[in-house]
Amino acid sequence: MLTLLLGGCGWVAPIGQQGRNYIALDGQVEMLRDPQGTLDVRAVAARDALQPVSPEFNLGYIPDVVWLRLRLDRMPPLPRVLLLQVDAPLADTVRLYLPQPDGSFRELRRGEDVSLREYPYLMRTPVFQLEAADGRYPELYLRLTERNAMTVALKLWEPQALLAQEALAATQGSVFLGFIIALCLAGAFIWTRSGVGPVRWYVAYIASSAYTVYKTRGLVGPFLYVEMADGGDRVLGVVMALSVGIAVSFSVRLMTLQTYFPRSTRVYEVVVWSVVGCACVGFLLGAFGTVMPWIQGMSLLSVPLLLLAAAYLTWRGNTTARLYLVAFSVLYLVFFRAFLINLGLLPNTPFMRGGAPLALGLTLHLLLLTFSFAQRFYTLEKERQDALALALNASQRAEASLEDKVRERTRELDEEIAQRQDTELRLRQSKARLRQALSTEQRLREEQREFVTMLSHEFRTPLAIIHASGQMLRDTETALQPANQRRIDKIQTSVERMDGLIERFLDNELLLSEEGVLQLTTFALAPLIAEALEAMEPARERVQVDLAAAPTLLHSDRGLLRIALDNLVTNALKYSPAGAPVRVSAWVEDASVVIAVADEGPGIPQDEQASVFNKFARGRDSGGTAGAGLGLYLVRRIAVRLGGALTLHSAGAGAGAGATFRLRLPLTNAAAME
């Protein structure tokens, strides 16, 4: 029924027009084009012959004034009252000139520049009433101008036949309008429920296409009673331009062309919408006849591109592209027909005339798309229901599984709690044992200190007696033999060495204790080094000091640092050859203060460098050099207590290989360099 109603103007009406109520004007129409628009009706009537033309013609988008002469005087007697229909709904001016007995002409005005209130018949196209008592009509003259495509059909009707025809057109228009509204509501519903992106473009596409069909068929004015200053050409142009852009964007998203041709699709959309934007500006400025051919030309280029893309994607197995190809092929065929007629490239035959084919094609096209969207919505809804059912089933299974896991986890937690309680019991027992061991260690340390003190006292008493006896022998016996004098000196030297070993042993025990509190003070580095070297006479002369890059002041434990320097310099002097220099230098490096002591001794073998800082460690190449193996151990412990480190740099063992010990202290304990 929709097909019959909407297609009436395309198929039903042409069949009815062959009856007795339709009067053909074939062979009775002549045309004169007036490019300058300067001719009047008298000048046109004075011409003997004009160019014969069909009563249904199209000239494309032309700015010319077109004059038509209707030779009704040559026709056989006609009905007394006739209606002349100028089937050009968007004509700007339509003027009919009727000759009068005094030789003048009476002008009847129709067109978009005339208010609808002046029309004797409120119809979608300009209509003129003709009357002749004897059925003989004179020559008539029509003057036409149109910014839209000059596509015209002239028809003579008996009044009742034309009214019946227009009633049919009004019925079709009403059904079409209701159909469009229903589609828009359905599209909006599908969009809000499904969230499918292309549907919103589809709704805009329906609305813009429907307005174009309504306007080009002349239904907006008389049936909606909308009057505009220019007849609505500006609005029509803008809507038609937007409909092209909307159709392209809708097609791109419907077929997901961005997935297959991302860069080309983006460029294509930008170009189309740029042309649409420029065209809208042109329409608003009133250049309808100039801009519209460009819009229709762009549409004619876009149609094959989109259909080729749809055919390619259909070949690739894209079901949406297959739907697009079927639905849009019908519509694009109708659009091609209308555009080619508007551009004057296709004749305006009775079969091709009018907006009914366009309305029918658009209706079939929209039905296909709407049914497909509805099917898609139904599929999505069914998938959603199935997903909900699956989710519910999965939730139930997950809930049962979760209950099992909770029970299993509860059992594991009970076991873990029991294990932790057992572990805590063992920890308490271990802590008690540790406290007992710590108490034992403290008691042993106290006993060790008492023993060391006692041992020191017991050693120092005989040593003092021996030292005093040796000194007495040296002072009282003036005539000692040289050999005896050497023995006494040797005894004194051994006593002093033993006393030094005892002192160093006691100092080591004090330093190794973590209970001692650091005595941090700010002091000058240079005097500290000089003080340490003065105690080393006469070997002092071999020591070379470089403090150019050193900080002037240090904030550290002066006593501990002095002991460290004594040990490092003493070691360097001890293991260096006689007369070989020992270099002491200091500088700031990476937020640290570095004090380096370098010698030119035999070096330290690679395999011994890792153990050189161990307690009582002595190298196999130390020879007869005296030492207890505590010096470097002591210096390293001092470095750690001061927040630094002691490192060794040596190429290995060999004559003159040497070794460099670097004592690195944090810069936070050093005053800023002056």
C-alpha positions as CSV (number, residue, x, y, z in Angstrom):
1,M,0.0,0.0,0.0
2,L,2.9,2.4,0.8
3,T,4.4,1.6,-2.5
4,L,1.2,2.4,-4.4
5,L,0.5,5.6,-2.4
6,L,4.0,6.9,-2.7
7,G,4.5,5.9,-6.3
8,G,1.2,7.2,-7.5
9,C,2.8,10.3,-9.1
10,G,5.4,8.2,-10.8
11,W,3.2,5.4,-12.3
12,V,-0.5,5.9,-11.4
13,A,-0.6,9.5,-12.4
14,P,1.0,9.1,-15.9
15,I,-1.5,6.4,-16.7
16,G,-4.4,8.6,-15.7
17,Q,-3.0,11.5,-17.6
18,Q,-3.7,9.7,-20.9
19,G,-7.5,10.1,-20.3
20,R,-9.9,12.7,-21.5
21,N,-9.1,15.1,-18.6
22,Y,-5.5,15.7,-19.6
23,I,-4.9,18.0,-22.6
24,A,-1.5,17.6,-24.2
25,L,0.3,20.7,-25.5
26,D,2.7,18.9,-27.8
27,G,3.6,21.0,-30.8
28,Q,1.9,24.1,-29.3
29,V,4.8,25.6,-27.3
30,E,7.6,27.9,-28.5
31,M,10.5,29.2,-26.5
32,L,12.7,32.4,-26.5
33,R,15.6,32.8,-24.1
34,D,16.4,36.4,-22.9
35,P,19.8,36.3,-21.3
36,Q,19.7,40.0,-20.4
37,G,16.1,40.0,-19.2
38,T,15.3,43.2,-21.2
39,L,12.4,42.0,-23.4
40,D,8.8,42.6,-22.5
41,V,5.7,40.8,-23.7
42,R,5.1,43.1,-26.6
43,A,8.6,42.6,-28.0
44,V,8.2,38.9,-27.7
45,A,4.7,38.9,-29.3
46,A,6.1,41.0,-32.2
47,R,8.4,38.2,-33.2
48,D,7.1,36.0,-36.0
49,A,8.5,32.6,-34.9
50,L,10.1,31.3,-31.8
51,Q,12.0,28.0,-31.3
52,P,9.6,25.1,-31.0
53,V,10.0,23.2,-27.7
54,S,8.4,20.3,-25.9
55,P,5.9,21.3,-23.2
56,E,8.2,19.3,-20.8
57,F,11.8,20.6,-21.0
58,N,14.8,21.2,-18.8
59,L,17.6,23.8,-19.3
60,G,19.7,23.1,-16.2
61,Y,20.9,26.0,-13.9
62,I,20.6,29.1,-16.1
63,P,20.2,32.7,-15.1
64,D,18.2,33.6,-18.4
65,V,14.7,34.7,-18.6
66,V,12.6,32.2,-20.5
67,W,9.6,33.3,-22.6
68,L,7.1,30.6,-23.7
69,R,4.4,31.1,-26.4
70,L,1.4,28.8,-26.1
71,R,-0.4,28.6,-29.5
72,L,-3.8,27.6,-28.1
73,D,-5.3,29.4,-31.1
74,R,-4.3,26.5,-33.3
75,M,-5.9,23.9,-31.1
76,P,-9.5,22.6,-31.7
77,P,-12.2,23.9,-29.4
78,L,-11.5,23.3,-25.8
79,P,-13.6,23.2,-22.6
80,R,-14.9,26.6,-21.5
81,V,-12.8,26.6,-18.3
82,L,-9.3,25.2,-18.1
83,L,-6.5,25.3,-15.6
84,L,-2.9,25.8,-16.9
85,Q,-0.4,24.1,-14.6
86,V,3.2,25.2,-14.7
87,D,4.9,22.2,-13.1
88,A,7.9,24.1,-11.7
89,P,7.3,24.2,-7.9
90,L,10.5,26.2,-7.2
91,A,10.1,28.8,-9.9
92,D,11.0,32.3,-8.7
93,T,8.7,34.2,-11.0
94,V,5.9,32.9,-13.3
95,R,4.0,35.5,-15.3
96,L,1.1,34.7,-17.6
97,Y,0.2,37.4,-20.2
98,L,-3.4,37.2,-21.7
99,P,-4.0,39.4,-24.8
100,Q,-6.8,41.9,-24.5
101,P,-9.2,43.2,-27.2
102,D,-7.4,46.7,-27.2
103,G,-4.1,45.1,-28.0
104,S,-2.7,45.2,-24.4
105,F,-1.9,42.3,-22.1
106,R,-3.3,41.3,-18.7
107,E,-0.6,40.0,-16.4
108,L,-1.3,37.1,-13.9
109,R,1.4,36.7,-11.2
110,R,2.6,33.4,-9.7
111,G,5.9,32.1,-8.3
112,E,7.9,32.3,-5.1
113,D,8.0,36.1,-5.2
114,V,4.2,36.1,-4.8
115,S,2.5,35.5,-1.5
116,L,0.4,32.4,-1.2
117,R,-2.5,34.5,-0.1
118,E,-2.8,35.9,-3.7
119,Y,-3.2,32.4,-5.2
120,P,-6.8,31.6,-6.2
121,Y,-5.9,27.9,-5.9
122,L,-3.5,26.9,-3.0
123,M,-1.6,24.2,-4.9
124,R,2.0,23.0,-4.9
125,T,2.7,24.4,-8.4
126,P,1.7,27.7,-10.1
127,V,-1.8,27.3,-11.7
128,F,-3.7,29.8,-13.9
129,Q,-7.4,29.7,-14.7
130,L,-8.4,30.2,-18.4
131,E,-11.9,30.9,-19.7
132,A,-13.3,31.0,-23.2
133,A,-17.0,31.0,-23.9
134,D,-16.6,29.4,-27.3
135,G,-13.7,27.2,-26.4
136,R,-11.3,29.3,-28.6
137,Y,-8.3,30.5,-26.7
138,P,-5.8,33.1,-28.0
139,E,-2.0,32.9,-27.9
140,L,-0.6,33.0,-24.3
141,Y,2.8,34.1,-23.1
142,L,4.7,32.9,-20.1
143,R,7.7,34.5,-18.6
144,L,9.8,32.3,-16.3
145,T,12.8,32.8,-14.0
146,E,14.3,30.3,-11.6
147,R,17.4,30.1,-9.5
148,N,16.9,26.4,-9.2
149,A,17.1,24.0,-12.2
150,M,14.9,25.2,-15.0
151,T,12.8,22.0,-15.3
152,V,9.3,22.8,-16.5
153,A,6.2,20.9,-17.6
154,L,3.2,22.7,-19.0
155,K,-0.2,20.9,-18.7
156,L,-3.8,21.9,-19.4
157,W,-6.4,20.4,-17.0
158,E,-10.1,20.4,-16.5
159,P,-10.6,21.8,-13.0
160,Q,-11.9,18.6,-11.4
161,A,-9.2,16.5,-12.9
162,L,-6.4,18.8,-11.5
163,L,-8.1,19.0,-8.1
164,A,-8.2,15.2,-8.0
165,Q,-4.6,15.0,-9.0
166,E,-3.5,17.4,-6.4
167,A,-5.6,15.6,-3.8
168,L,-3.7,12.4,-4.6
169,A,-0.4,14.3,-4.3
170,A,-1.5,15.7,-0.9
171,T,-2.5,12.2,0.3
172,Q,0.9,10.9,-0.8
173,G,2.7,13.8,0.8
174,S,0.8,13.2,4.1
175,V,1.6,9.5,4.1
176,F,5.2,10.2,3.2
177,L,5.5,12.8,6.0
178,G,4.0,10.4,8.6
179,F,6.3,7.7,7.3
180,I,9.3,10.0,7.7
181,I,8.3,11.0,11.2
182,A,7.8,7.3,12.2
183,L,11.2,6.5,10.8
184,C,12.8,9.3,12.7
185,L,11.2,8.2,16.0
186,A,12.1,4.6,15.3
187,G,15.7,5.6,14.6
188,A,15.9,7.8,17.7
189,F,14.5,4.9,19.8
190,I,17.0,2.4,18.3
191,W,19.9,4.9,18.9
192,T,19.0,5.5,22.5
193,R,18.5,1.8,23.2
194,S,21.4,0.3,21.2
195,G,24.0,3.0,21.2
196,V,24.9,2.2,17.6
197,G,26.9,5.2,16.4
198,P,25.7,5.4,12.7
199,V,22.0,5.6,13.8
200,R,22.2,9.3,14.8
201,W,23.6,10.1,11.4
202,Y,20.8,8.0,9.9
203,V,18.2,10.1,11.7
204,A,19.7,13.3,10.5
205,Y,20.0,11.8,7.0
206,I,16.3,10.9,7.0
207,A,15.2,14.4,8.1
208,S,17.4,16.3,5.6
209,S,16.4,14.0,2.7
210,A,12.7,14.2,3.5
211,Y,12.8,18.0,3.6
212,T,14.6,18.0,0.2
213,V,11.9,15.8,-1.3
214,Y,9.1,17.9,0.2
215,K,10.5,21.2,-0.9
216,T,11.4,20.1,-4.4
217,R,7.9,18.8,-4.9
218,G,6.4,22.1,-3.7
219,L,4.7,20.6,-0.6
220,V,6.4,22.8,2.0
221,G,4.6,26.0,1.0
222,P,0.9,25.2,0.4
223,F,0.6,22.3,2.8
224,L,2.7,23.5,5.6
225,Y,1.9,27.1,4.8
226,V,5.4,28.3,5.2
227,E,6.4,31.5,3.4
228,M,9.9,32.9,3.2
229,A,11.4,36.0,1.5
230,D,13.2,34.0,-1.2
231,G,10.8,31.1,-1.2
232,G,13.1,29.1,1.1
233,D,15.9,28.7,-1.5
234,R,18.5,29.5,1.1
235,V,17.1,26.9,3.5
236,L,16.8,24.4,0.8
237,G,20.3,24.9,-0.4
238,V,21.8,24.6,3.1
239,V,19.7,21.5,3.8
240,M,20.7,19.8,0.5
241,A,24.4,20.6,1.1
242,L,24.2,19.3,4.7
243,S,22.4,16.2,3.5
244,V,25.3,15.4,1.2
245,G,27.8,15.7,4.0
246,I,25.5,13.7,6.4
247,A,25.0,11.0,3.7
248,V,28.8,10.7,3.3
249,S,29.5,10.5,7.0
250,F,26.6,8.1,7.5
251,S,27.9,5.8,4.7
252,V,31.5,5.9,6.1
253,R,30.4,4.9,9.6
254,L,27.8,2.4,8.4
255,M,30.4,0.5,6.4
256,T,33.3,1.3,8.9
257,L,35.5,2.5,6.0
258,Q,37.9,4.0,8.6
259,T,38.9,0.4,9.4
260,Y,39.8,-0.5,5.8
261,F,40.9,2.9,4.4
262,P,41.8,5.1,7.4
263,R,43.8,7.8,5.7
264,S,41.8,8.0,2.5
265,T,38.5,8.1,4.5
266,R,39.7,10.9,6.7
267,V,40.8,13.0,3.7
268,Y,37.6,12.3,1.9
269,E,35.4,13.4,4.7
270,V,37.4,16.6,5.3
271,V,37.1,17.5,1.6
272,V,33.4,16.8,1.5
273,W,32.6,18.8,4.6
274,S,34.8,21.6,3.4
275,V,32.9,21.8,0.2
276,V,29.6,21.6,2.1
277,G,30.7,24.4,4.4
278,C,31.6,26.7,1.4
279,A,28.3,25.8,-0.3
280,C,26.3,26.7,2.8
281,V,27.9,30.1,2.8
282,G,27.2,30.5,-0.9
283,F,23.5,29.5,-0.4
284,L,23.1,32.0,2.4
285,L,24.5,34.7,0.2
286,G,21.9,33.9,-2.4
287,A,24.1,32.2,-5.1
288,F,21.8,29.2,-5.4
289,G,22.1,28.6,-9.1
290,T,25.9,29.0,-9.0
291,V,26.6,26.7,-6.0
292,M,24.0,23.9,-6.5
293,P,25.7,22.4,-9.6
294,W,28.9,22.0,-7.5
295,I,27.0,20.2,-4.8
296,Q,25.2,18.0,-7.2
297,G,28.5,17.4,-9.1
298,M,30.2,16.4,-5.9
299,S,27.3,14.0,-5.2
300,L,27.6,12.5,-8.6
301,L,31.3,11.8,-7.9
302,S,30.7,10.5,-4.4
303,V,28.0,8.0,-5.5
304,P,30.3,5.8,-7.6
305,L,33.1,6.0,-5.0
306,L,30.8,4.8,-2.2
307,L,29.2,2.1,-4.3
308,L,32.6,0.9,-5.4
309,A,33.7,0.8,-1.8
310,A,30.5,-1.1,-0.8
311,A,31.1,-3.6,-3.7
312,Y,34.7,-4.2,-2.6
313,L,33.7,-4.7,1.0
314,T,30.9,-6.9,0.0
315,W,33.4,-9.0,-1.9
316,R,35.4,-9.1,1.3
317,G,32.4,-10.5,3.2
318,N,31.2,-7.4,5.0
319,T,27.5,-7.9,5.5
320,T,26.8,-4.2,6.4
321,A,28.4,-3.2,3.0
322,R,26.1,-5.7,1.3
323,L,23.1,-4.0,2.9
324,Y,24.4,-0.6,1.9
325,L,24.9,-1.7,-1.7
326,V,21.4,-3.0,-2.0
327,A,19.7,-0.1,-0.1
328,F,21.7,2.8,-1.7
329,S,21.7,1.5,-5.2
330,V,18.0,2.1,-5.5
331,L,18.3,5.6,-4.0
332,Y,21.4,6.6,-5.9
333,L,19.7,5.6,-9.2
334,V,16.9,8.0,-8.4
335,F,19.3,10.7,-7.3
336,F,21.3,10.2,-10.5
337,R,18.1,10.7,-12.5
338,A,17.1,13.8,-10.7
339,F,20.6,15.4,-10.8
340,L,21.1,14.7,-14.5
341,I,17.7,16.2,-15.2
342,N,18.5,19.3,-13.1
343,L,21.9,19.7,-14.9
344,G,20.2,19.5,-18.3
345,L,22.0,16.2,-19.2
346,L,18.8,14.0,-19.3
347,P,15.5,14.8,-20.9
348,N,12.5,15.5,-18.7
349,T,10.2,12.7,-20.0
350,P,6.8,11.9,-18.5
351,F,8.2,8.8,-16.9
352,M,11.2,10.7,-15.4
353,R,9.2,13.8,-14.4
354,G,8.3,14.9,-10.9
355,G,9.4,14.1,-7.4
356,A,7.4,10.9,-7.0
357,P,10.2,8.6,-8.2
358,L,12.6,10.3,-5.8
359,A,10.0,9.9,-3.0
360,L,9.5,6.2,-3.9
361,G,13.2,5.5,-4.1
362,L,13.8,7.3,-0.8
363,T,11.0,5.4,0.8
364,L,12.2,2.0,-0.3
365,H,15.8,2.9,0.7
366,L,14.7,4.1,4.1
367,L,12.6,1.0,4.7
368,L,15.6,-1.2,3.9
369,L,17.8,0.7,6.2
370,T,15.2,0.9,9.0
371,F,14.4,-2.8,8.8
372,S,18.1,-3.6,8.9
373,F,18.7,-1.3,11.9
374,A,15.7,-2.8,13.6
375,Q,17.1,-6.3,12.9
376,R,20.4,-5.1,14.2
377,F,18.7,-3.8,17.3
378,Y,16.8,-7.0,17.8
379,T,20.1,-8.9,17.4
380,L,21.8,-6.7,19.9
381,E,18.9,-7.1,22.3
382,K,18.9,-10.8,21.9
383,E,22.6,-10.9,22.4
384,R,22.2,-8.8,25.5
385,Q,19.5,-11.1,26.9
386,D,21.7,-14.1,26.1
387,A,24.6,-12.4,27.7
388,L,22.5,-11.6,30.8
389,A,21.5,-15.3,31.0
390,L,25.1,-16.4,30.6
391,A,26.2,-13.9,33.1
392,L,23.6,-15.1,35.6
393,N,24.6,-18.7,35.0
394,A,28.2,-17.8,35.3
395,S,27.4,-15.8,38.5
396,Q,25.7,-18.7,40.0
397,R,28.6,-21.0,39.2
398,A,31.0,-18.4,40.4
399,E,29.0,-18.1,43.7
400,A,29.1,-21.8,44.2
401,S,32.8,-21.9,43.4
402,L,33.4,-19.0,45.7
403,E,31.6,-20.8,48.6
404,D,33.9,-23.8,48.0
405,K,36.9,-21.5,47.9
406,V,35.8,-19.8,51.1
407,R,35.5,-23.1,52.9
408,E,38.9,-24.2,51.6
409,R,40.4,-20.9,52.5
410,T,38.9,-21.0,56.0
411,R,40.5,-24.4,56.5
412,E,43.8,-23.1,55.2
413,L,43.6,-20.1,57.5
414,D,43.0,-22.3,60.4
415,E,46.0,-24.3,59.5
416,E,48.0,-21.1,58.9
417,I,46.9,-19.7,62.3
418,A,48.1,-22.9,64.0
419,Q,51.4,-22.7,62.1
420,R,51.8,-19.1,63.1
421,Q,51.1,-19.9,66.8
422,D,53.7,-22.6,66.6
423,T,56.1,-20.2,64.9
424,E,55.5,-17.5,67.5
425,L,56.2,-20.0,70.3
426,R,59.5,-21.0,68.6
427,L,60.3,-17.3,68.1
428,R,59.7,-16.6,71.8
429,Q,62.0,-19.5,72.7
430,S,64.6,-18.3,70.2
431,K,64.3,-14.8,71.6
432,A,64.9,-16.1,75.1
433,R,67.9,-18.1,73.9
434,L,69.2,-14.9,72.1
435,R,68.8,-12.9,75.3
436,Q,70.7,-15.5,77.2
437,A,73.4,-15.6,74.5
438,L,73.6,-11.8,74.6
439,S,73.9,-11.8,78.4
440,T,76.6,-14.5,78.1
441,E,78.4,-12.4,75.4
442,Q,78.3,-9.3,77.5
443,R,79.7,-11.2,80.5
444,L,82.4,-12.7,78.4
445,R,83.3,-9.3,77.0
446,E,83.5,-7.8,80.5
447,E,85.8,-10.7,81.5
448,Q,87.8,-10.2,78.3
449,R,88.3,-6.5,79.2
450,E,89.3,-7.4,82.7
451,F,91.7,-10.0,81.4
452,V,93.2,-7.5,78.9
453,T,93.6,-4.9,81.6
454,M,95.2,-7.4,83.9
455,L,97.4,-8.7,81.1
456,S,98.5,-5.2,80.2
457,H,99.3,-4.5,83.8
458,E,101.2,-7.7,84.2
459,F,103.1,-7.1,80.9
460,R,103.9,-3.4,81.6
461,T,105.3,-4.0,85.1
462,P,108.2,-6.3,84.0
463,L,108.7,-4.2,80.9
464,A,109.0,-1.1,83.1
465,I,111.6,-2.8,85.3
466,I,113.5,-4.0,82.2
467,H,113.4,-0.6,80.7
468,A,114.5,1.1,83.9
469,S,117.3,-1.4,84.4
470,G,118.6,-0.9,80.9
471,Q,118.5,2.9,81.3
472,M,120.4,2.6,84.6
473,L,123.0,0.4,83.1
474,R,123.4,2.9,80.3
475,D,123.7,5.8,82.7
476,T,126.0,4.2,85.3
477,E,128.3,2.1,83.2
478,T,130.2,4.6,81.1
479,A,132.9,2.3,80.0
480,L,130.7,-0.3,78.4
481,Q,132.1,-2.2,75.6
482,P,130.5,-1.4,72.2
483,A,129.0,-4.8,72.0
484,N,127.4,-4.5,75.4
485,Q,126.1,-1.0,74.4
486,R,124.5,-2.5,71.4
487,R,122.8,-5.2,73.5
488,I,121.5,-2.6,75.9
489,D,120.1,-0.5,73.0
490,K,118.6,-3.7,71.6
491,I,116.9,-4.4,74.9
492,Q,115.5,-0.8,75.1
493,T,114.2,-1.0,71.5
494,S,112.5,-4.4,72.2
495,V,110.9,-3.0,75.4
496,E,109.6,0.0,73.5
497,R,108.3,-2.2,70.7
498,M,106.5,-4.5,73.2
499,D,105.0,-1.4,74.9
500,G,103.8,-0.1,71.6
501,L,102.2,-3.4,70.7
502,I,100.4,-3.5,74.0
503,E,99.1,0.1,73.5
504,R,98.0,-0.6,69.9
505,F,96.2,-3.8,71.1
506,L,94.3,-1.8,73.7
507,D,93.5,1.0,71.2
508,N,92.1,-1.6,68.8
509,E,89.9,-3.1,71.4
510,L,88.5,0.3,72.2
511,L,87.9,1.2,68.6
512,L,86.3,-2.1,67.7
513,S,83.8,-1.5,70.4
514,E,80.5,0.1,69.1
515,E,79.8,1.5,72.6
516,G,82.3,4.3,72.1
517,V,80.6,7.7,71.3
518,L,82.1,9.7,68.4
519,Q,83.6,13.0,69.4
520,L,82.6,15.2,66.4
521,T,84.3,18.5,66.1
522,T,85.2,21.0,63.4
523,F,88.9,21.2,62.7
524,A,91.4,22.1,60.0
525,L,92.7,19.2,57.9
526,A,96.2,20.6,57.1
527,P,97.3,20.9,60.7
528,L,96.0,17.4,61.5
529,I,98.2,15.9,58.7
530,A,101.2,18.0,59.8
531,E,100.8,16.8,63.4
532,A,100.7,13.2,62.3
533,L,103.8,13.6,60.2
534,E,105.8,15.3,62.9
535,A,105.7,12.2,65.0
536,M,107.3,10.3,62.2
537,E,110.7,12.0,62.2
538,P,113.1,11.5,60.4
539,A,110.9,9.7,57.8
540,R,108.8,12.9,57.6
541,E,111.0,14.2,54.8
542,R,109.9,11.4,52.5
543,V,106.2,12.4,52.7
544,Q,104.8,14.7,50.0
545,V,101.5,16.5,50.9
546,D,99.1,17.9,48.3
547,L,96.0,19.6,49.8
548,A,95.2,22.1,47.0
549,A,91.8,20.5,46.3
550,A,91.1,19.6,49.9
551,P,88.4,21.2,52.1
552,T,89.9,23.6,54.6
553,L,87.7,22.4,57.5
554,L,86.4,19.0,58.5
555,H,83.6,18.0,60.8
556,S,84.4,14.6,62.1
557,D,86.1,12.7,65.0
558,R,89.6,14.2,65.1
559,G,91.2,11.5,67.3
560,L,89.9,8.6,65.2
561,L,91.0,10.3,61.9
562,R,94.5,10.9,63.4
563,I,94.8,7.2,64.3
564,A,93.7,6.3,60.7
565,L,96.3,8.7,59.1
566,D,99.1,7.4,61.4
567,N,98.4,3.8,60.4
568,L,98.1,4.6,56.6
569,V,101.3,6.8,56.5
570,T,103.2,4.4,58.8
571,N,102.3,1.4,56.5
572,A,103.3,3.4,53.4
573,L,106.7,4.3,54.9
574,K,107.2,0.8,56.2
575,Y,106.7,-0.9,52.9
576,S,108.4,1.7,50.6
577,P,112.0,1.4,49.7
578,A,114.5,3.6,51.5
579,G,114.3,7.1,50.0
580,A,111.1,6.4,48.0
581,P,108.5,9.1,48.4
582,V,105.0,8.7,50.0
583,R,102.3,11.0,48.7
584,V,99.4,12.3,50.8
585,S,96.6,14.1,49.0
586,A,93.0,15.1,49.6
587,W,90.1,16.3,47.4
588,V,86.3,16.5,47.1
589,E,84.7,13.9,44.8
590,D,81.0,12.9,44.4
591,A,79.7,14.4,47.7
592,S,82.7,12.9,49.6
593,V,86.1,13.9,50.9
594,V,88.9,11.6,49.7
595,I,92.2,11.3,51.6
596,A,94.7,9.2,49.6
597,V,98.0,7.8,50.8
598,A,100.2,6.3,47.9
599,D,103.6,4.5,48.1
600,E,106.0,3.1,45.7
601,G,106.5,-0.2,47.5
602,P,106.3,-3.7,46.0
603,G,102.5,-3.5,45.7
604,I,99.9,-6.1,46.8
605,P,99.2,-9.3,44.7
606,Q,95.7,-9.5,43.2
607,D,94.8,-12.6,45.2
608,E,95.6,-10.9,48.5
609,Q,93.8,-7.6,47.9
610,A,90.4,-8.9,49.0
611,S,91.8,-10.1,52.4
612,V,94.3,-7.2,53.2
613,F,91.7,-5.6,55.5
614,N,91.1,-8.7,57.6
615,K,92.3,-8.9,61.2
616,F,95.9,-10.2,61.6
617,A,96.2,-10.5,57.8
618,R,99.8,-10.1,56.5
619,G,101.0,-10.5,53.0
620,R,103.4,-13.3,52.0
621,D,105.8,-10.6,50.5
622,S,105.9,-8.6,53.7
623,G,109.3,-10.2,54.4
624,G,110.8,-9.3,57.7
625,T,108.8,-6.1,58.0
626,A,107.5,-5.8,61.6
627,G,103.8,-5.7,62.1
628,A,100.8,-7.4,63.7
629,G,98.3,-7.2,60.8
630,L,96.0,-4.9,62.7
631,G,96.7,-1.5,61.0
632,L,94.5,-1.7,57.9
633,Y,91.8,-3.6,59.8
634,L,91.7,-0.8,62.3
635,V,91.6,2.0,59.6
636,R,88.8,0.3,57.8
637,R,86.8,0.0,61.1
638,I,87.4,3.7,61.7
639,A,86.2,4.6,58.2
640,V,83.0,2.6,58.7
641,R,82.4,4.3,62.1
642,L,82.8,7.7,60.4
643,G,80.3,6.8,57.7
644,G,82.8,6.3,55.0
645,A,84.9,3.6,53.4
646,L,88.5,2.5,52.8
647,T,89.6,1.2,49.3
648,L,92.8,-0.2,47.9
649,H,94.1,0.6,44.4
650,S,97.1,-1.5,43.3
651,A,98.2,-2.9,40.0
652,G,99.5,-6.0,41.7
653,A,102.9,-7.2,43.0
654,G,106.1,-6.0,41.5
655,A,109.1,-3.7,42.1
656,G,107.7,-0.2,42.3
657,A,104.1,-1.2,41.6
658,G,103.0,0.6,44.8
659,A,99.7,0.8,46.5
660,T,97.2,3.6,47.1
661,F,94.7,3.6,50.0
662,R,91.8,6.0,49.8
663,L,89.9,7.0,52.9
664,R,86.5,8.3,51.7
665,L,84.4,10.3,54.2
666,P,80.9,11.7,53.5
667,L,80.8,15.4,52.5
668,T,78.0,16.0,55.1
669,N,80.6,15.7,57.7
670,A,83.0,18.2,56.0
671,A,82.8,21.9,56.0
672,A,82.2,23.6,52.6
673,M,85.4,24.5,50.7
674,E,86.5,28.1,51.1
